[in-house]
Amino acid sequence: MVKKVVIVGAGPSGVLLAYYLLRRGDQYQIDIYERLNDPRVVEFSNARTYPISLTERGMKALNQIPGVEAAVRAVSLEMSGTFFHQQNGKTRVTSGKKSLVTLDPSSKKPLVTLDRTNLVITLLEKLTEQYDPSRLKLHFNQSCTEVDFATKTITFQPTAQSAESTDANLTVNYDLVIGADGARSAVRSGFLNTELFELEQKYVPIDYKSILLPRSDQPSDTYLESDKIHSWRNNDAITVLLLHQLDGSMSGVIHFPRRNTQVTDLTTPEAVLKFFHKHFPEVGQLMPPSEAEAFLKRPSSHVVTIRCNRYHYGDSVLILGDAAHAVSPSLGQGCNAALEDVAIVNDLLDEYADDWAGAIAQFTVRRKADAHALVELGDHSLPSSPKLFLEFGLREQLAKTLHRLFPAYFAPSLLELVSESSVPYSEILHSYKGWITKVKKSNQQFLEVS
């Protein structure tokens, strides 16, 4: 019997899950609903740009689908290290594979980096090449407003951008609904009406804004190597992360403590340029007035973290990715963990012979400890205090050296484990619990007075 699966959210994990299910055979009919526009047919939005790094976990999930990894690599750049720009004008150059904030982990494999929107576009294009509307239907500009677990129905409301001829809500039936709809998941909200469901939602005290530096043919004294991630950080824990794109532009973000209003108090393009020239001079020199004006208009984005005590309901509802365990972007693991979720679901379907009742219940069992650990790692691995941040760099360097010399006696560094391995997050947290506790205490004190 054909099982009708409704996936809410056309982000990387939702689209990849459609691949995994459709290749299992013709027993699945997939409908994907997304509240935003189809990214393949609308103009790229600078306000929503966000660079991501695909590490071992994410790439392992992608490369199980023939052709997908190659297509993603075709629109990506490989990063062989990081330029860490210091305030005294000096730079620390590291080599190897890293997350966007890594100081020193190295590996023979370069890191795959690209913009999140380009990743989604690539996955959608490959998916629709392989599967026609008889098995796969895509619905954009449809916002999920309600999921009724009892009747197995889900209601969508057309957004203002919808090209549909009617504004009437759409209610559809499902055999299985997958919530891959992000940290503010509408599907997860349905869990609140179920027995003994627990949800912890917290806002990270660090906000961010996107930065996009267009390609310039004008000569410049500033040269930023194209195969390196570029990172700047000042004593107020304001961090800029930039990486090159295939078209010659650079994209990235600026992270800043919410209590520190240096960024949010900027009111003119001239003030924006002055700020970057003062605190991050290389960025200021590459930023044109048009980007300063665009930066000013972008709202600050808040990051919310999510912990749940379960990710399934009965035999017909599952949440994954940010809907289940949204994390701080500090370690670059949000997308990677979401893609890893999809691979785990697929493995469980193999184990349980496509019995969803057993598979999704076991997903909660197997994933909860790691998901909770990742939230903790994302919040408290990187210190805000300049002094402790220096200690962090020294610890990473020492751990890396000792592991290389005596691998049987010394574990890899924290960031090597997170970004270069598939070691469960819960094991990493256990190994570095003392450091996490120290950073947590320090960050609480530093951010309260910053």
C-alpha positions as CSV (number, residue, x, y, z in Angstrom):
1,M,0.0,0.0,0.0
2,V,1.3,3.5,-0.9
3,K,2.1,5.6,2.1
4,K,1.5,9.3,1.8
5,V,4.3,11.2,3.4
6,V,4.0,15.0,4.0
7,I,7.3,16.7,4.7
8,V,7.0,20.2,6.1
9,G,10.0,22.2,5.2
10,A,12.1,22.2,2.0
11,G,15.4,22.8,3.7
12,P,18.4,20.5,3.3
13,S,17.2,17.8,5.7
14,G,13.6,17.8,4.3
15,V,14.7,17.5,0.7
16,L,17.4,14.9,1.5
17,L,14.8,12.8,3.4
18,A,12.6,12.8,0.3
19,Y,15.5,11.3,-1.7
20,Y,16.0,8.6,0.9
21,L,12.3,7.6,0.9
22,L,11.7,7.7,-2.8
23,R,14.7,5.5,-3.5
24,R,13.3,2.8,-1.1
25,G,10.6,1.9,-3.7
26,D,7.2,3.0,-5.0
27,Q,5.5,2.6,-1.6
28,Y,6.0,6.3,-0.8
29,Q,4.2,9.3,-2.3
30,I,6.0,12.5,-1.1
31,D,4.5,15.9,-0.8
32,I,6.9,18.7,0.4
33,Y,5.4,21.9,1.7
34,E,7.5,25.1,2.2
35,R,6.4,28.5,3.5
36,L,9.0,30.4,1.5
37,N,9.4,30.9,-2.3
38,D,10.9,28.3,-4.5
39,P,14.6,29.3,-4.3
40,R,15.1,28.0,-7.9
41,V,12.9,30.7,-9.4
42,V,13.2,33.7,-7.2
43,E,16.0,36.3,-6.9
44,F,18.6,35.3,-4.4
45,S,18.0,37.2,-1.1
46,N,21.1,38.7,0.4
47,A,19.2,39.1,3.7
48,R,18.9,35.4,4.1
49,T,22.4,34.4,3.0
50,Y,24.3,32.2,5.4
51,P,27.4,30.2,4.6
52,I,27.6,26.7,5.9
53,S,30.4,24.1,6.2
54,L,29.7,20.5,5.4
55,T,31.8,18.3,7.6
56,E,32.2,14.5,7.8
57,R,28.7,14.0,9.2
58,G,26.9,16.0,6.6
59,M,28.9,14.8,3.6
60,K,28.5,11.2,4.7
61,A,24.7,11.6,4.6
62,L,24.9,13.2,1.1
63,N,27.2,10.8,-0.5
64,Q,24.8,7.9,0.0
65,I,22.6,9.3,-2.8
66,P,24.3,8.8,-6.2
67,G,25.1,12.0,-7.9
68,V,24.2,14.3,-5.0
69,E,27.6,14.7,-3.5
70,A,29.1,15.6,-6.9
71,A,26.4,18.1,-7.6
72,V,27.0,19.8,-4.2
73,R,30.7,19.9,-4.7
74,A,30.2,21.5,-8.1
75,V,28.6,24.6,-6.4
76,S,31.0,24.6,-3.4
77,L,34.5,25.6,-2.6
78,E,37.0,23.6,-0.7
79,M,38.7,25.3,2.2
80,S,42.2,24.2,3.2
81,G,42.4,26.2,6.3
82,T,41.6,29.4,8.2
83,F,43.1,32.9,8.3
84,F,42.6,34.2,11.8
85,H,43.1,38.0,11.6
86,Q,44.3,39.4,14.9
87,Q,43.7,43.0,16.1
88,N,47.4,43.8,16.0
89,G,47.4,43.3,12.3
90,K,49.1,39.8,12.4
91,T,47.4,36.7,11.2
92,R,47.4,33.1,12.4
93,V,47.2,30.7,9.4
94,T,46.0,27.2,10.0
95,S,45.7,24.4,7.6
96,G,43.1,21.6,7.2
97,K,39.4,21.0,7.4
98,K,37.4,23.2,9.8
99,S,34.2,24.6,11.0
100,L,33.6,28.3,10.5
101,V,35.2,29.2,13.8
102,T,38.0,26.7,14.0
103,L,41.4,27.9,15.1
104,D,43.5,24.9,14.2
105,P,42.0,21.4,13.5
106,S,43.6,19.9,10.5
107,S,42.9,17.0,8.2
108,K,43.8,15.7,4.8
109,K,40.2,16.3,3.6
110,P,39.3,20.0,2.9
111,L,36.1,21.4,4.2
112,V,33.2,21.8,1.7
113,T,31.6,25.3,2.0
114,L,28.7,26.9,0.3
115,D,25.7,29.1,0.9
116,R,22.7,27.4,2.4
117,T,20.4,28.6,-0.4
118,N,22.7,27.1,-3.0
119,L,22.7,23.8,-1.2
120,V,18.9,23.7,-1.2
121,I,18.7,24.7,-4.9
122,T,21.1,21.9,-5.8
123,L,19.2,19.3,-3.8
124,L,15.9,20.3,-5.3
125,E,17.2,20.3,-8.8
126,K,18.7,16.8,-8.5
127,L,15.5,15.5,-6.8
128,T,13.2,16.8,-9.5
129,E,15.5,15.4,-12.2
130,Q,15.0,11.9,-10.8
131,Y,11.4,11.9,-9.7
132,D,8.3,13.2,-11.5
133,P,5.1,14.5,-10.0
134,S,3.6,11.0,-9.9
135,R,5.6,10.4,-6.8
136,L,6.8,13.8,-5.7
137,K,5.0,17.1,-5.4
138,L,6.5,20.4,-4.3
139,H,4.3,23.1,-2.8
140,F,5.9,26.5,-2.0
141,N,4.5,29.6,-0.3
142,Q,2.4,27.3,2.0
143,S,2.6,28.0,5.7
144,C,1.7,25.2,8.1
145,T,-0.9,26.4,10.5
146,E,-2.1,23.3,12.3
147,V,-1.4,19.5,12.5
148,D,-4.2,17.3,13.9
149,F,-2.5,14.2,15.1
150,A,-5.8,12.5,15.8
151,T,-7.3,12.9,12.4
152,K,-4.0,12.8,10.6
153,T,-4.6,16.0,8.8
154,I,-2.5,19.1,8.3
155,T,-3.6,22.6,7.3
156,F,-1.7,25.1,5.2
157,Q,-2.3,28.7,4.5
158,P,-1.1,30.4,1.3
159,T,1.4,33.1,2.0
160,A,1.3,36.6,0.4
161,Q,3.8,35.4,-2.2
162,S,1.6,32.5,-3.3
163,A,0.6,32.4,-6.9
164,E,-2.5,30.3,-6.1
165,S,-5.8,31.7,-7.3
166,T,-7.4,31.3,-3.9
167,D,-6.5,32.4,-0.4
168,A,-8.4,29.5,1.1
169,N,-6.6,27.2,3.5
170,L,-5.6,23.8,2.3
171,T,-6.2,20.7,4.5
172,V,-4.5,17.5,3.5
173,N,-4.4,14.0,4.8
174,Y,-1.3,12.1,5.6
175,D,-0.1,8.7,6.6
176,L,3.1,10.1,8.0
177,V,4.1,13.7,8.6
178,I,7.7,14.8,9.0
179,G,8.5,18.2,10.6
180,A,11.7,19.5,9.0
181,D,10.5,23.0,9.4
182,G,13.1,24.6,11.6
183,A,13.6,25.9,15.1
184,R,10.1,27.5,15.2
185,S,8.5,24.3,13.9
186,A,4.7,24.3,13.4
187,V,4.7,20.5,13.4
188,R,6.5,20.5,16.8
189,S,3.8,22.8,18.2
190,G,1.4,19.9,17.8
191,F,3.4,17.9,20.3
192,L,2.5,20.4,23.0
193,N,-1.0,18.9,23.0
194,T,0.3,15.4,23.6
195,E,0.9,13.7,26.9
196,L,4.2,14.2,28.8
197,F,5.9,16.1,26.0
198,E,8.7,18.4,27.3
199,L,10.2,21.3,25.4
200,E,13.0,23.6,26.4
201,Q,13.5,26.7,24.3
202,K,16.3,29.2,24.9
203,Y,17.7,32.2,23.1
204,V,21.4,32.3,22.6
205,P,22.8,35.7,23.9
206,I,24.6,36.2,20.6
207,D,22.8,37.7,17.6
208,Y,24.0,37.9,14.0
209,K,23.7,39.8,10.7
210,S,24.6,38.6,7.3
211,I,27.4,40.2,5.3
212,L,27.8,40.0,1.5
213,L,30.8,41.5,-0.2
214,P,30.2,41.5,-4.0
215,R,33.0,40.7,-6.4
216,S,35.0,43.8,-7.3
217,D,37.3,44.3,-10.3
218,Q,38.8,47.4,-8.7
219,P,42.4,47.1,-7.4
220,S,42.7,46.7,-3.7
221,D,45.4,46.5,-1.1
222,T,43.4,43.8,0.7
223,Y,43.8,40.2,-0.5
224,L,42.0,37.4,1.2
225,E,43.0,33.9,0.0
226,S,40.1,32.2,-1.7
227,D,40.8,28.7,-0.2
228,K,40.7,29.9,3.4
229,I,38.0,30.8,5.8
230,H,38.6,34.3,7.2
231,S,37.9,35.1,10.8
232,W,38.2,38.3,12.9
233,R,37.4,38.8,16.6
234,N,37.7,41.8,18.8
235,N,37.9,42.1,22.6
236,D,34.1,42.6,22.9
237,A,33.5,39.1,21.5
238,I,32.2,40.5,18.2
239,T,33.2,38.0,15.5
240,V,33.2,38.2,11.7
241,L,33.4,35.1,9.5
242,L,33.7,35.3,5.8
243,L,34.3,32.8,3.0
244,H,34.6,33.1,-0.8
245,Q,31.8,32.0,-3.2
246,L,32.2,30.6,-6.7
247,D,31.1,33.9,-8.3
248,G,34.0,35.8,-6.6
249,S,31.9,37.3,-3.9
250,M,32.3,36.7,-0.2
251,S,29.5,35.9,2.2
252,G,29.5,35.5,5.9
253,V,28.1,36.8,9.2
254,I,28.9,39.1,12.1
255,H,28.1,37.7,15.5
256,F,27.7,40.0,18.4
257,P,26.5,39.8,22.1
258,R,23.0,41.1,22.3
259,R,23.8,43.3,25.2
260,N,26.6,45.0,23.2
261,T,24.8,47.5,21.0
262,Q,27.8,48.6,18.8
263,V,26.2,46.9,15.8
264,T,22.6,47.6,16.5
265,D,23.2,51.3,17.2
266,L,24.6,51.9,13.7
267,T,22.2,54.3,12.0
268,T,23.8,55.4,8.7
269,P,25.8,53.6,5.9
270,E,28.7,55.9,6.8
271,A,28.6,54.7,10.4
272,V,28.6,51.1,9.2
273,L,31.7,51.7,7.1
274,K,33.4,53.5,10.0
275,F,32.7,50.6,12.4
276,F,34.1,48.0,10.1
277,H,37.2,50.1,9.2
278,K,37.9,50.6,12.9
279,H,37.3,47.1,14.2
280,F,37.7,44.9,11.1
281,P,39.7,47.0,8.6
282,E,40.1,44.3,5.9
283,V,36.3,43.9,5.8
284,G,35.8,47.6,5.8
285,Q,38.2,48.1,2.8
286,L,36.2,45.5,0.8
287,M,32.8,46.7,1.7
288,P,31.2,49.1,-0.9
289,P,28.7,51.8,0.2
290,S,25.9,49.7,-1.3
291,E,26.6,46.8,1.1
292,A,26.9,49.2,4.0
293,E,23.4,50.4,3.2
294,A,22.1,46.9,2.7
295,F,23.7,45.8,6.0
296,L,22.0,48.6,7.8
297,K,18.5,47.5,6.6
298,R,18.9,43.9,7.6
299,P,17.3,43.0,10.9
300,S,19.4,41.3,13.6
301,S,18.7,37.6,13.7
302,H,18.2,35.8,17.0
303,V,19.3,32.2,17.5
304,V,17.1,29.8,19.5
305,T,18.1,26.5,20.8
306,I,15.7,23.6,21.2
307,R,15.7,20.5,23.5
308,C,12.8,18.0,23.4
309,N,12.3,14.8,25.3
310,R,11.0,13.0,22.2
311,Y,10.9,13.4,18.5
312,H,8.0,11.2,17.5
313,Y,4.3,10.7,18.2
314,G,2.6,7.4,17.7
315,D,3.5,5.8,14.3
316,S,2.8,8.8,12.2
317,V,4.7,12.0,13.3
318,L,8.4,12.7,13.4
319,I,10.5,15.9,13.8
320,L,14.1,16.2,12.9
321,G,16.8,18.8,12.3
322,D,16.3,22.2,13.9
323,A,12.7,21.3,14.7
324,A,14.0,18.7,17.1
325,H,17.3,20.1,18.2
326,A,18.1,23.6,17.0
327,V,21.6,24.7,18.1
328,S,23.9,27.6,18.1
329,P,25.8,28.1,14.8
330,S,29.1,28.5,16.7
331,L,30.4,25.0,15.7
332,G,28.8,24.9,12.3
333,Q,26.9,21.7,13.1
334,G,23.3,22.6,12.7
335,C,23.0,21.5,9.1
336,N,25.4,18.7,9.5
337,A,23.4,17.3,12.4
338,A,20.2,17.6,10.5
339,L,21.6,15.7,7.5
340,E,22.9,13.1,9.9
341,D,19.4,12.7,11.3
342,V,18.2,11.7,7.8
343,A,20.8,9.0,7.5
344,I,19.9,7.7,10.9
345,V,16.2,7.5,9.9
346,N,17.1,5.6,6.8
347,D,19.2,3.1,8.8
348,L,16.3,2.6,11.2
349,L,13.9,1.9,8.3
350,D,16.4,-0.7,7.1
351,E,16.5,-2.3,10.6
352,Y,12.7,-2.2,11.1
353,A,11.8,-3.2,7.4
354,D,9.9,0.1,6.9
355,D,7.9,-0.3,10.1
356,W,7.5,3.4,11.0
357,A,6.1,2.7,14.5
358,G,9.3,1.0,15.6
359,A,11.7,3.1,13.5
360,I,10.6,6.6,14.7
361,A,10.3,5.5,18.3
362,Q,13.8,4.2,18.1
363,F,14.9,7.5,16.5
364,T,14.0,9.2,19.8
365,V,15.9,6.6,21.8
366,R,19.1,6.8,19.7
367,R,19.2,10.5,18.9
368,K,18.1,12.3,22.1
369,A,21.3,12.1,24.1
370,D,23.4,13.3,21.1
371,A,21.0,16.1,20.3
372,H,21.0,17.4,23.8
373,A,24.7,17.1,24.0
374,L,25.1,19.1,20.7
375,V,23.1,22.0,22.2
376,E,25.4,22.0,25.2
377,L,28.5,21.9,23.0
378,G,27.2,24.6,20.7
379,D,26.4,26.9,23.6
380,H,29.6,26.4,25.7
381,S,32.5,25.2,23.6
382,L,33.7,28.6,22.6
383,P,34.5,31.2,25.3
384,S,33.5,34.9,25.0
385,S,36.2,36.1,27.3
386,P,39.4,37.1,25.4
387,K,41.6,35.5,28.0
388,L,39.7,32.2,28.0
389,F,39.5,32.3,24.2
390,L,43.3,32.4,24.1
391,E,43.4,29.4,26.5
392,F,41.0,27.6,24.2
393,G,43.4,28.1,21.2
394,L,46.3,26.8,23.2
395,R,44.3,23.8,24.4
396,E,43.3,23.0,20.8
397,Q,46.9,23.2,19.6
398,L,48.2,21.0,22.4
399,A,45.5,18.4,22.0
400,K,46.1,18.2,18.3
401,T,49.9,17.8,18.8
402,L,49.6,15.2,21.5
403,H,47.1,13.2,19.5
404,R,49.3,13.2,16.5
405,L,52.3,12.0,18.5
406,F,50.5,9.6,20.8
407,P,47.2,8.7,19.3
408,A,46.7,5.7,21.6
409,Y,47.0,7.9,24.7
410,F,45.5,11.3,23.8
411,A,42.2,12.0,22.2
412,P,41.7,14.5,19.3
413,S,40.9,18.1,20.2
414,L,37.3,19.1,20.8
415,L,36.8,20.7,17.4
416,E,38.5,17.9,15.6
417,L,36.0,15.5,17.1
418,V,33.0,17.7,16.3
419,S,33.9,18.6,12.7
420,E,36.2,15.8,11.5
421,S,34.6,12.6,12.9
422,S,31.3,10.9,13.4
423,V,31.9,10.3,17.1
424,P,28.6,10.8,18.9
425,Y,28.1,14.2,20.3
426,S,27.3,12.7,23.7
427,E,30.7,11.1,23.8
428,I,32.4,14.3,22.9
429,L,30.6,16.2,25.6
430,H,31.6,13.5,28.2
431,S,35.2,13.8,27.2
432,Y,35.2,17.6,27.5
433,K,32.7,18.1,30.3
434,G,35.3,20.0,32.5
435,W,36.0,22.5,29.7
436,I,32.3,23.0,28.9
437,T,31.5,23.7,32.5
438,K,34.4,26.2,32.8
439,V,33.3,28.0,29.6
440,K,29.6,28.0,30.7
441,K,30.5,29.8,33.9
442,S,32.8,32.3,32.2
443,N,30.3,33.1,29.4
444,Q,27.5,33.8,31.9
445,Q,29.7,36.3,33.7
446,F,31.2,37.9,30.6
447,L,27.9,38.4,28.7
448,E,26.2,39.8,31.8
449,V,28.6,42.8,31.9
450,S,29.3,43.2,28.1
